[in-house]
């Protein structure tokens, strides 16, 4: 009898083992079901040092101020780096175009028809208070973001029909249809919030109570509006997972806020900040000159940036009547003399941006090919004729500052649109002058805009520059109370749902959405939806090129410029892996060198204590 019991028990154990071995799902998600780079038993990503020492402090700069630790709503100004306190269902690999590996989720299921995705949570996943992360927390997070979060979330998750907790550690997202190939990966990026914490709090209110998370850091010391510290969680539940090994090596991350980027640069050179990602060509060329740089205590490094460059530019708010005529927008854009600015202001460091998907195979080039024409021809009556010509590229000047020919072209466009110069003012048929405001927050950007302002004035166009603080700026963008601003539309190598947030009519009126331009174009809507549901890489490329071609032909912004490298300056207290990630700076794979002196404790050569 005892032997029989043992035999049956052995059978049960074997059956349980077989079930575990056949457990459904995968450790990773890829866009089209292609094999991921890293196998299920991988030890760590290639771009980390798995034995990097822990310790030290990373001091960063923030711009302006902050009054909220809730970055999920459209109220207040959220602090930087809040993502450090939250874990997501999956994490994206930084050396693949778009692959994700399980973090909170140990396994992910997705059927061939792509009508749902199921995440199986790790039993060891914990919030900072020790409570387990459950499927109920995932359901709560999704619903509260859609119902009470910023309008962005409702658009971003529009194709999700419902989310259901199947068990304590299994959650399934059901879709309205299976055509959105990116949606499972989008949902993998969901930061999971603790339902038990928010049950006693109003999610719609901003404030500075440190929220509860499950990530590698928790909020430490706070000086409201001035600085916030993130302290590494010593017993972080995921520290030894392959997707986290070699990451988050700093004991403390401190963000100090500055209202002027010039002051922040001086603070960096004085050793009050450790790291700076430089966006100004002038500063990169001359701004770091100092004894510390000459002595090698400050290091300047350029790291290759293989990302799709996206587009930065001066955008037109199409909600304003004077910007609704494409000829007016094109004329204004002709008066931005990039070549002169690049020589005189930027030390020749930049390349003119021409595509919304530059530096990638996604950018439209030349005449549309057969595959693009198959998408564009049914929309021909809704599109500008120029869409079917070569993809638009801004004309070049000779860099001398004399743009007589471009000025002539601009005025011809303005005349065709019903404008004329009278008493040094450009006026329309009703005698109303063309006058608008350019809203900005960075003082050092004025040097870029002032030459543009002079060129506009040469045709009687009055552009007023108005600089305001960060909180006012955010509120005015949310309420669409602006004429022109400078902004960027970052892109990944696999664009998807975020295109709806950028260009689709459904996002035009959502306060806080990225459709700042105010686009309401059925043809663009159609192309965006087609891009989102593309079911192969080749189809995605074709849809993206067609969308790029239409956006460029619409002259919705004055294209700016980009550089194919990350320009980073840092004090010689850090080390980083020899192989950086292909699609990111990888700052949180860096570490403080053991026994490295703190910049604040080291005086410049020749200076006495």
VENCORJO-V335072 format. One record per residue. RES is the residue in one small letter. SS is DSSP state (a for helix, b for strand, c for the rest). PHI is phi in radians with two decimals (* if undefined). Layout:
res->RES ss->SS phi->PHI
res->RES ss->SS phi->PHI
This chain:
res->x ss->c phi->*
res->x ss->a phi->-1.11
res->x ss->a phi->-1.11
res->x ss->a phi->-1.14
res->x ss->a phi->-1.08
res->x ss->a phi->-1.08
res->x ss->a phi->-1.11
res->x ss->a phi->-1.12
res->x ss->a phi->-1.11
res->x ss->a phi->-1.09
res->x ss->a phi->-1.08
res->x ss->a phi->-1.10
res->x ss->a phi->-1.11
res->x ss->a phi->-1.11
res->x ss->a phi->-1.13
res->x ss->a phi->-1.11
res->x ss->a phi->-1.12
res->x ss->a phi->-1.13
res->x ss->a phi->-1.10
res->x ss->a phi->-1.09
res->x ss->a phi->-1.15
res->x ss->c phi->-1.72
res->x ss->c phi->-0.95
res->x ss->c phi->-1.25
res->x ss->c phi->1.77
res->x ss->b phi->-2.31
res->x ss->c phi->-1.42
res->x ss->b phi->-2.51
res->x ss->b phi->-2.15
res->x ss->b phi->-2.22
res->x ss->c phi->-1.13
res->x ss->c phi->-2.05
res->x ss->c phi->1.34
res->x ss->c phi->-1.26
res->x ss->c phi->-1.09
res->x ss->c phi->-1.27
res->x ss->c phi->-1.13
res->x ss->c phi->-1.79
res->x ss->c phi->-1.28
res->x ss->c phi->-1.05
res->x ss->c phi->-1.68
res->x ss->c phi->-1.15
res->x ss->c phi->-1.59
res->x ss->c phi->-2.98
res->x ss->c phi->-1.22
res->x ss->c phi->-1.17
res->x ss->c phi->-1.69
res->x ss->c phi->-2.09
res->x ss->c phi->-1.80
res->x ss->c phi->-1.14
res->x ss->c phi->-1.90
res->x ss->c phi->-1.01
res->x ss->c phi->-1.22
res->x ss->c phi->-1.67
res->x ss->c phi->2.46
res->x ss->c phi->1.40
res->x ss->b phi->-2.20
res->x ss->b phi->-1.92
res->x ss->b phi->-1.90
res->x ss->b phi->-2.07
res->x ss->b phi->-1.89
res->x ss->b phi->-1.99
res->x ss->b phi->-1.90
res->x ss->c phi->1.52
res->x ss->c phi->-2.83
res->x ss->c phi->-2.64
res->x ss->c phi->-2.47
res->x ss->b phi->-2.69
res->x ss->c phi->-1.89
res->x ss->c phi->-1.95
res->x ss->c phi->-1.54
res->x ss->c phi->-1.73
res->x ss->c phi->-2.14
res->x ss->c phi->-1.68
res->x ss->c phi->-2.30
res->x ss->c phi->1.31
res->x ss->c phi->-1.98
res->x ss->b phi->-1.29
res->x ss->c phi->-1.18
res->x ss->c phi->-1.31
res->x ss->c phi->1.15
res->x ss->a phi->-1.15
res->x ss->a phi->-1.06
res->x ss->a phi->-1.16
res->x ss->a phi->-1.67
res->x ss->c phi->-2.09
res->x ss->c phi->-1.79
res->x ss->b phi->-1.98
res->x ss->c phi->-1.08
res->x ss->b phi->-2.37
res->x ss->b phi->-2.22
res->x ss->b phi->-1.49
res->x ss->c phi->-1.23
res->x ss->c phi->-1.59
res->x ss->c phi->-2.19
res->x ss->c phi->-2.28
res->x ss->c phi->-1.00
res->x ss->c phi->-2.90
res->x ss->b phi->-2.27
res->x ss->b phi->-2.23
res->x ss->b phi->-2.17
res->x ss->b phi->-1.11
res->x ss->c phi->-2.01
res->x ss->c phi->-1.09
res->x ss->b phi->-1.62
res->x ss->b phi->-1.56
res->x ss->b phi->-2.46
res->x ss->b phi->-2.31
res->x ss->b phi->-1.95
res->x ss->b phi->-2.60
res->x ss->c phi->-1.36
res->x ss->c phi->-1.11
res->x ss->c phi->-1.46
res->x ss->c phi->1.01
res->x ss->c phi->-1.68
res->x ss->b phi->-2.84
res->x ss->b phi->-2.45
res->x ss->b phi->-2.13
res->x ss->b phi->-1.96
res->x ss->b phi->-1.76
res->x ss->b phi->-1.38
res->x ss->c phi->-1.28
res->x ss->c phi->-1.14
res->x ss->c phi->-1.50
res->x ss->c phi->-1.14
res->x ss->b phi->-2.41
res->x ss->c phi->-1.36
res->x ss->c phi->-1.14
res->x ss->c phi->-1.57
res->x ss->c phi->1.61
res->x ss->c phi->-1.27
res->x ss->b phi->-1.23
res->x ss->c phi->-1.50
res->x ss->c phi->-2.09
res->x ss->a phi->-1.07
res->x ss->a phi->-1.09
res->x ss->a phi->-1.15
res->x ss->a phi->-1.15
res->x ss->a phi->-1.06
res->x ss->a phi->-1.02
res->x ss->a phi->-1.04
res->x ss->a phi->-1.02
res->x ss->a phi->-1.15
res->x ss->a phi->-1.30
res->x ss->a phi->-1.16
res->x ss->a phi->-1.24
res->x ss->a phi->-1.45
res->x ss->a phi->-2.18
res->x ss->c phi->-1.41
res->x ss->c phi->-1.03
res->x ss->a phi->-0.97
res->x ss->a phi->-0.89
res->x ss->a phi->-1.17
res->x ss->a phi->-1.08
res->x ss->a phi->-1.26
res->x ss->a phi->-1.15
res->x ss->c phi->-1.83
res->x ss->c phi->-1.08
res->x ss->c phi->-1.55
res->x ss->b phi->-1.55
res->x ss->b phi->-1.40
res->x ss->b phi->-2.86
res->x ss->b phi->-2.19
res->x ss->b phi->-2.29
res->x ss->b phi->-1.44
res->x ss->b phi->-1.33
res->x ss->b phi->-2.76
res->x ss->c phi->-1.09
res->x ss->c phi->-2.19
res->x ss->b phi->-2.33
res->x ss->b phi->-2.38
res->x ss->b phi->-2.14
res->x ss->b phi->-1.77
res->x ss->b phi->-1.74
res->x ss->b phi->-1.86
res->x ss->c phi->-1.17
res->x ss->c phi->-2.74
res->x ss->c phi->-1.80
res->x ss->c phi->-1.49
res->x ss->c phi->-1.58
res->x ss->c phi->-1.14
res->x ss->c phi->-1.43
res->x ss->a phi->-1.00
res->x ss->a phi->-1.03
res->x ss->a phi->-1.26
res->x ss->a phi->-1.04
res->x ss->a phi->-1.22
res->x ss->a phi->-1.08
res->x ss->c phi->-1.47
res->x ss->c phi->-1.14
res->x ss->b phi->-1.35
res->x ss->c phi->-1.58
res->x ss->c phi->-1.79
res->x ss->c phi->-1.43
res->x ss->a phi->-1.08
res->x ss->a phi->-1.16
res->x ss->a phi->-1.30
res->x ss->a phi->-1.39
res->x ss->c phi->-1.06
res->x ss->c phi->-1.84
res->x ss->c phi->-2.39
res->x ss->c phi->-1.57
res->x ss->c phi->-1.16
res->x ss->c phi->-1.46
res->x ss->c phi->-1.74
res->x ss->c phi->-1.59
res->x ss->c phi->3.07
res->x ss->c phi->-2.00
res->x ss->c phi->-1.33
res->x ss->c phi->-1.05
res->x ss->c phi->-1.34
res->x ss->c phi->-1.51
res->x ss->c phi->-2.36
res->x ss->c phi->-2.30
res->x ss->c phi->-1.43
res->x ss->c phi->-1.24
res->x ss->b phi->-2.30
res->x ss->b phi->-2.20
res->x ss->b phi->-1.24
res->x ss->b phi->-1.89
res->x ss->b phi->-1.22
res->x ss->b phi->-2.23
res->x ss->b phi->-2.00
res->x ss->c phi->-0.87
res->x ss->c phi->1.35
res->x ss->c phi->-2.01
res->x ss->b phi->-2.81
res->x ss->b phi->-2.48
res->x ss->b phi->-1.94
res->x ss->b phi->-2.01
res->x ss->b phi->-1.76
res->x ss->b phi->-1.13
res->x ss->c phi->-1.38
res->x ss->c phi->-1.15
res->x ss->c phi->-1.92
res->x ss->c phi->-0.92
res->x ss->c phi->-1.09
res->x ss->c phi->-1.81
res->x ss->c phi->-0.99
res->x ss->c phi->-1.76
res->x ss->c phi->-1.23
res->x ss->c phi->-0.96
res->x ss->c phi->-1.32
res->x ss->c phi->-2.02
res->x ss->c phi->-1.13
res->x ss->c phi->1.57
res->x ss->c phi->-1.74
res->x ss->c phi->0.95
res->x ss->c phi->-1.61
res->x ss->c phi->-1.45
res->x ss->c phi->-1.18
res->x ss->b phi->-2.57
res->x ss->b phi->-2.11
res->x ss->b phi->-2.06
res->x ss->b phi->-1.97
res->x ss->b phi->-1.75
res->x ss->b phi->-1.76
res->x ss->b phi->-2.29
res->x ss->c phi->-1.54
res->x ss->c phi->-2.48
res->x ss->a phi->-1.19
res->x ss->a phi->-1.16
res->x ss->a phi->-1.15
res->x ss->a phi->-1.08
res->x ss->a phi->-1.11
res->x ss->a phi->-1.14
res->x ss->a phi->-1.12
res->x ss->a phi->-1.09
res->x ss->a phi->-1.15
res->x ss->c phi->-1.48
res->x ss->c phi->1.52
res->x ss->c phi->-1.45
res->x ss->c phi->-2.21
res->x ss->c phi->-1.79
res->x ss->b phi->-2.52
res->x ss->b phi->-2.51
res->x ss->b phi->-1.61
res->x ss->b phi->-1.50
res->x ss->c phi->-1.98
res->x ss->c phi->-1.82
res->x ss->a phi->-1.12
res->x ss->a phi->-1.11
res->x ss->a phi->-1.07
res->x ss->a phi->-1.13
res->x ss->a phi->-1.31
res->x ss->a phi->-2.32
res->x ss->a phi->-1.27
res->x ss->c phi->-1.72
res->x ss->c phi->-1.00
res->x ss->c phi->-2.99
res->x ss->a phi->-0.99
res->x ss->a phi->-1.11
res->x ss->a phi->-1.21
res->x ss->a phi->-1.09
res->x ss->c phi->-1.55
res->x ss->c phi->1.42
res->x ss->c phi->-1.49
res->x ss->b phi->-1.88
res->x ss->b phi->-2.00
res->x ss->b phi->-1.88
res->x ss->b phi->-2.45
res->x ss->b phi->-1.86
res->x ss->b phi->-1.96
res->x ss->b phi->-1.00
res->x ss->c phi->-2.00
res->x ss->c phi->-1.67
res->x ss->c phi->-1.27
res->x ss->c phi->-1.00
res->x ss->c phi->-1.35
res->x ss->c phi->1.17
res->x ss->b phi->-2.46
res->x ss->b phi->-1.94
res->x ss->b phi->-3.06
res->x ss->b phi->-1.55
res->x ss->b phi->-1.63
res->x ss->b phi->-1.64
res->x ss->c phi->-1.52
res->x ss->c phi->-1.18
res->x ss->c phi->-1.25
res->x ss->c phi->-1.53
res->x ss->a phi->-0.98
res->x ss->a phi->-1.28
res->x ss->a phi->-1.80
res->x ss->c phi->-1.42
res->x ss->c phi->-1.57
res->x ss->a phi->-1.04
res->x ss->a phi->-1.20
res->x ss->a phi->-1.16
res->x ss->a phi->-1.10
res->x ss->a phi->-1.14
res->x ss->a phi->-1.10
res->x ss->a phi->-1.08
res->x ss->a phi->-1.11
res->x ss->a phi->-1.12
res->x ss->c phi->-1.59
res->x ss->c phi->-1.58
res->x ss->c phi->-1.61
res->x ss->a phi->-1.12
res->x ss->a phi->-1.05
res->x ss->a phi->-1.14
res->x ss->a phi->-1.10
res->x ss->a phi->-1.13
res->x ss->a phi->-1.31
res->x ss->a phi->-1.54
res->x ss->c phi->-1.91
res->x ss->c phi->-1.94
res->x ss->c phi->1.00
res->x ss->c phi->1.16
res->x ss->c phi->-1.48
res->x ss->c phi->-1.99
res->x ss->b phi->-1.98
res->x ss->b phi->-1.16
res->x ss->c phi->-1.39
res->x ss->c phi->-2.10
res->x ss->c phi->-2.09
res->x ss->c phi->-1.33
res->x ss->c phi->-2.37
res->x ss->c phi->-1.12
res->x ss->c phi->1.15
res->x ss->c phi->-2.74
res->x ss->c phi->-1.30
res->x ss->c phi->-1.44
res->x ss->c phi->-1.33
res->x ss->c phi->-1.26
res->x ss->c phi->-2.43
res->x ss->c phi->1.01
res->x ss->c phi->-1.33
res->x ss->c phi->-1.14
res->x ss->c phi->-1.39
res->x ss->a phi->-1.05
res->x ss->a phi->-1.14
res->x ss->a phi->-1.17
res->x ss->a phi->-1.07
res->x ss->a phi->-1.08
res->x ss->a phi->-1.47
res->x ss->a phi->-1.50
res->x ss->a phi->-1.00
res->x ss->a phi->-1.11
res->x ss->a phi->-1.83
res->x ss->a phi->-0.95
res->x ss->a phi->-1.17
res->x ss->a phi->-1.69
res->x ss->c phi->-1.90
res->x ss->c phi->-1.15
res->x ss->a phi->-1.04
res->x ss->a phi->-1.16
res->x ss->a phi->-1.04
res->x ss->a phi->-1.60
res->x ss->c phi->-1.60
res->x ss->c phi->-1.06
res->x ss->c phi->-0.96
res->x ss->c phi->-1.10
res->x ss->c phi->-2.26
res->x ss->c phi->-1.02
res->x ss->c phi->-1.17
res->x ss->c phi->-1.80
res->x ss->c phi->-1.70
res->x ss->c phi->-1.56
res->x ss->c phi->1.43
res->x ss->c phi->-1.42
res->x ss->c phi->1.67
res->x ss->c phi->-1.63
res->x ss->c phi->-1.99
res->x ss->a phi->-0.96
res->x ss->a phi->-1.16
res->x ss->a phi->-1.17
res->x ss->a phi->-1.15
res->x ss->a phi->-1.10
res->x ss->a phi->-1.07
res->x ss->a phi->-1.10
res->x ss->a phi->-1.19
res->x ss->a phi->-1.07
res->x ss->a phi->-1.13
res->x ss->a phi->-1.16
res->x ss->a phi->-1.10
res->x ss->a phi->-1.09
res->x ss->c phi->-1.53
res->x ss->c phi->1.66
res->x ss->c phi->-1.88
res->x ss->b phi->-2.58
res->x ss->b phi->-1.61
res->x ss->b phi->-2.50
res->x ss->c phi->0.94
res->x ss->c phi->1.11
res->x ss->b phi->-2.16
res->x ss->b phi->-1.54
res->x ss->b phi->-2.20
res->x ss->c phi->-1.67
res->x ss->c phi->-1.09
res->x ss->c phi->-1.55
res->x ss->c phi->1.41
res->x ss->c phi->-1.51
res->x ss->b phi->-1.28
res->x ss->c phi->-1.48
res->x ss->b phi->-2.39
res->x ss->b phi->-2.61
res->x ss->b phi->-1.96
res->x ss->b phi->-1.84
res->x ss->b phi->-1.66
res->x ss->b phi->-2.61
res->x ss->c phi->-2.15
res->x ss->c phi->-1.80
res->x ss->a phi->-1.10
res->x ss->a phi->-1.27
res->x ss->a phi->-1.44
res->x ss->a phi->-1.11
res->x ss->a phi->-1.16
res->x ss->a phi->-1.37
res->x ss->a phi->-1.46
res->x ss->a phi->-1.08
res->x ss->a phi->-1.09
res->x ss->a phi->-1.10
res->x ss->a phi->-1.04
res->x ss->a phi->-1.15
res->x ss->a phi->-1.12
res->x ss->a phi->-1.13
res->x ss->a phi->-1.10
res->x ss->c phi->-1.13
res->x ss->c phi->-1.92
res->x ss->c phi->1.38
res->x ss->c phi->-1.61
res->x ss->b phi->-1.78
res->x ss->b phi->-1.94
res->x ss->b phi->-1.68
res->x ss->b phi->-1.62
res->x ss->b phi->-2.30
res->x ss->b phi->-1.79
res->x ss->c phi->-2.31
res->x ss->c phi->-1.40
res->x ss->a phi->-1.08
res->x ss->a phi->-1.11
res->x ss->a phi->-1.08
res->x ss->a phi->-1.05
res->x ss->a phi->-1.07
res->x ss->a phi->-1.13
res->x ss->a phi->-1.25
res->x ss->a phi->-1.16
res->x ss->a phi->-1.09
res->x ss->c phi->-1.56
res->x ss->c phi->1.09
res->x ss->c phi->-1.65
res->x ss->c phi->-2.77
res->x ss->c phi->-1.75
res->x ss->b phi->-2.35
res->x ss->b phi->-2.51
res->x ss->b phi->-1.72
res->x ss->b phi->-2.65
res->x ss->b phi->-2.32
res->x ss->b phi->-2.15
res->x ss->c phi->-1.16
res->x ss->c phi->-2.28
res->x ss->c phi->-1.75
res->x ss->c phi->-1.36
res->x ss->c phi->-2.35
res->x ss->c phi->-1.08
res->x ss->c phi->-2.79
res->x ss->c phi->-0.98
res->x ss->a phi->-1.13
res->x ss->a phi->-1.17
res->x ss->a phi->-1.11
res->x ss->a phi->-1.25
res->x ss->a phi->-1.42
res->x ss->a phi->-2.18
res->x ss->c phi->-1.43
res->x ss->a phi->-0.97
res->x ss->a phi->-1.13
res->x ss->a phi->-1.80
res->x ss->c phi->-1.09
res->x ss->c phi->-1.77
res->x ss->c phi->-1.36
res->x ss->c phi->-1.09
res->x ss->c phi->1.60
res->x ss->c phi->-1.27
res->x ss->c phi->-1.55
res->x ss->c phi->-1.42
res->x ss->c phi->-1.19
res->x ss->c phi->-1.14
res->x ss->c phi->1.50
res->x ss->c phi->-1.21
res->x ss->c phi->-2.44
res->x ss->c phi->-2.24
res->x ss->a phi->-1.00
res->x ss->a phi->-1.17
res->x ss->a phi->-1.15
res->x ss->a phi->-0.97
res->x ss->a phi->-1.09
res->x ss->a phi->-1.20
res->x ss->a phi->-1.10
res->x ss->a phi->-1.10
res->x ss->a phi->-1.13
res->x ss->a phi->-1.09
res->x ss->a phi->-1.10
res->x ss->c phi->-1.72
res->x ss->c phi->-0.97
res->x ss->c phi->-1.93
res->x ss->c phi->-2.71
res->x ss->a phi->-1.08
res->x ss->a phi->-1.08
res->x ss->a phi->-1.19
res->x ss->a phi->-1.07
res->x ss->a phi->-1.08
res->x ss->a phi->-1.09
res->x ss->a phi->-1.11
res->x ss->a phi->-1.18
res->x ss->a phi->-1.10
res->x ss->a phi->-1.13
res->x ss->a phi->-1.09
res->x ss->a phi->-1.03
res->x ss->a phi->-1.09
res->x ss->a phi->-1.24
res->x ss->a phi->-1.09
res->x ss->a phi->-1.14
res->x ss->a phi->-1.23
res->x ss->c phi->-1.45
res->x ss->c phi->0.88
res->x ss->c phi->-1.50
res->x ss->b phi->-2.71
res->x ss->b phi->-1.63
res->x ss->b phi->-1.06
res->x ss->c phi->-1.72
res->x ss->b phi->-2.78
res->x ss->b phi->-2.67
res->x ss->c phi->-2.29
res->x ss->c phi->-1.48
res->x ss->b phi->-2.34
res->x ss->b phi->-1.52
res->x ss->b phi->-1.78
res->x ss->b phi->-2.10
res->x ss->b phi->-2.14
res->x ss->b phi->-2.70
res->x ss->b phi->-1.33
res->x ss->c phi->-1.34
res->x ss->c phi->-2.01
res->x ss->b phi->-1.89
res->x ss->b phi->-2.28
res->x ss->c phi->-2.49
res->x ss->c phi->-0.99
res->x ss->c phi->-1.12
res->x ss->c phi->-1.82
res->x ss->c phi->-1.30
res->x ss->c phi->-1.12
res->x ss->c phi->-1.26
res->x ss->c phi->-2.09
res->x ss->c phi->-2.91
res->x ss->c phi->-1.17
res->x ss->c phi->1.31
res->x ss->a phi->-0.97
res->x ss->a phi->-1.46
res->x ss->a phi->-1.74
res->x ss->c phi->-1.36
res->x ss->b phi->-2.61
res->x ss->b phi->-1.52
res->x ss->c phi->-1.14
res->x ss->c phi->-0.96
res->x ss->c phi->1.14
res->x ss->c phi->-1.21
res->x ss->c phi->-1.22
res->x ss->c phi->-1.31
res->x ss->a phi->-0.96
res->x ss->a phi->-1.25
res->x ss->a phi->-1.72
res->x ss->c phi->-1.91
res->x ss->c phi->-1.49
res->x ss->c phi->-1.01
res->x ss->c phi->-0.97
res->x ss->c phi->1.53
res->x ss->c phi->-1.67
res->x ss->c phi->-1.50
res->x ss->c phi->-1.23
